[in-house]
Amino acid sequence: MAVQAIAKGVRISPRKVAVVAALVRGRSVADALTILDHTPRRSAIAVRKAVASAQANADHNHGYKPDSLQITEISVTPGPRIKRYRPAAHGRALPYQKKSSHIRVIVDGQKREAKKPAAKKAETAKTEAKEEAK
């Protein structure tokens, strides 16, 4: 089962975000975060946040090992456009659009083994030690 994170409405053009997303497509999450830290583009910050969010979702919510995660898919789709007008000469108004993007990151890796039985043993050992100290 793969884990995903979606960053919606990022106020950067999809073409600009797609260039950065292509740098990390198919890489391990640790490598991707290192590459994005050293990429001098504004869209690298948004892609890094999406990749880090997918890593946190996999680790915290689904029990994957953080060091085994791979980016299986990263896609950038256009988000809503905000339409505006700019004044021009001779009383005209020229239209322009403020573009936005949706970034979808899917990661997959190895699941952690269940540690619950070991935790119960540790708790019982602590309570037994406390009882013996009394």
C-alpha positions in Angstrom: 0.0 0.0 0.0 1.4 3.4 -1.0 1.1 6.6 1.1 0.4 10.0 -0.5 0.5 13.7 0.3 -1.1 16.4 -1.7 -0.3 20.1 -1.6 -3.2 22.0 -3.2 -3.3 25.6 -4.4 0.5 26.2 -4.4 0.8 29.7 -6.0 3.5 28.8 -8.5 2.9 27.9 -12.2 2.7 24.2 -12.9 5.4 24.4 -15.5 7.9 25.8 -13.0 6.9 23.1 -10.3 7.1 20.3 -12.8 10.8 21.1 -13.6 11.7 20.6 -9.9 9.4 17.5 -9.5 11.3 15.8 -12.4 14.6 16.1 -10.4 13.3 13.8 -7.6 11.0 11.5 -9.4 11.8 7.8 -8.6 14.4 8.6 -6.0 14.6 7.7 -2.3 13.0 10.2 0.0 16.3 11.0 1.8 18.0 11.7 -1.5 15.0 13.8 -2.7 15.1 16.0 0.4 18.8 16.6 0.0 18.4 17.5 -3.6 15.5 19.9 -2.9 17.5 21.6 -0.1 20.2 22.5 -2.6 17.9 23.4 -5.6 17.9 27.2 -6.0 14.3 27.5 -7.2 11.2 28.8 -5.4 9.2 25.8 -6.3 11.7 23.5 -4.6 10.3 24.7 -1.2 6.8 23.6 -2.1 7.9 20.2 -3.5 10.1 19.6 -0.4 7.1 20.3 1.9 5.0 17.8 0.0 7.7 15.1 0.0 8.4 15.7 3.8 4.6 15.5 4.4 4.4 12.1 2.5 7.3 10.8 4.6 5.7 11.9 7.8 2.4 10.3 6.8 4.1 7.0 6.0 6.1 7.0 9.2 3.4 8.2 11.7 0.1 7.1 10.2 1.0 3.9 8.3 4.1 2.5 10.2 6.7 2.5 7.3 10.4 2.7 8.0 11.5 6.3 7.1 14.9 5.2 5.7 13.3 2.7 3.2 10.8 5.1 1.5 11.0 5.6 -2.2 9.1 8.2 -4.3 7.0 6.0 -6.6 5.0 8.9 -8.2 5.2 12.6 -8.1 2.7 14.6 -10.3 2.0 18.3 -10.8 -1.4 19.3 -12.1 -2.8 22.8 -12.7 -4.9 24.3 -9.9 -7.4 27.1 -10.1 -6.4 30.3 -11.9 -7.1 33.8 -10.6 -8.0 36.1 -13.4 -6.9 39.8 -13.1 -6.5 42.8 -15.3 -3.6 45.2 -15.7 -4.0 48.8 -16.8 -2.5 49.6 -20.2 -2.1 52.6 -22.4 -5.1 54.4 -24.0 -7.5 53.4 -21.3 -7.3 49.7 -22.0 -7.1 46.7 -19.6 -5.0 43.7 -20.4 -6.0 40.3 -18.8 -3.5 38.0 -17.1 -3.8 34.9 -14.9 -2.2 34.0 -11.6 -1.6 30.2 -12.0 -1.5 27.7 -9.2 -0.5 24.0 -8.9 -1.5 20.8 -7.1 1.5 18.6 -6.1 0.8 14.9 -5.4 3.5 12.7 -4.0 3.2 8.9 -3.5 5.8 7.0 -1.5 6.2 3.4 -0.7 8.6 1.3 1.4 8.9 -1.4 4.0 6.6 -1.6 7.0 7.9 -1.6 10.5 7.4 -4.7 12.6 4.9 -4.5 15.4 6.6 -3.5 18.7 3.5 -3.7 20.9 4.3 -7.0 22.6 7.8 -5.8 23.5 6.4 -2.6 25.0 4.0 -4.5 27.2 6.9 -6.6 28.6 8.9 -3.5 29.3 5.9 -1.9 31.2 5.4 -5.1 33.3 9.1 -5.2 34.1 9.0 -1.6 35.3 5.9 -2.2 37.5 7.5 -5.3 39.0 10.7 -3.4 39.7 8.6 -0.7 41.5 6.8 -3.2 43.6 10.0 -4.9 44.6 11.5 -1.6 45.6 8.6 -1.0 48.0 
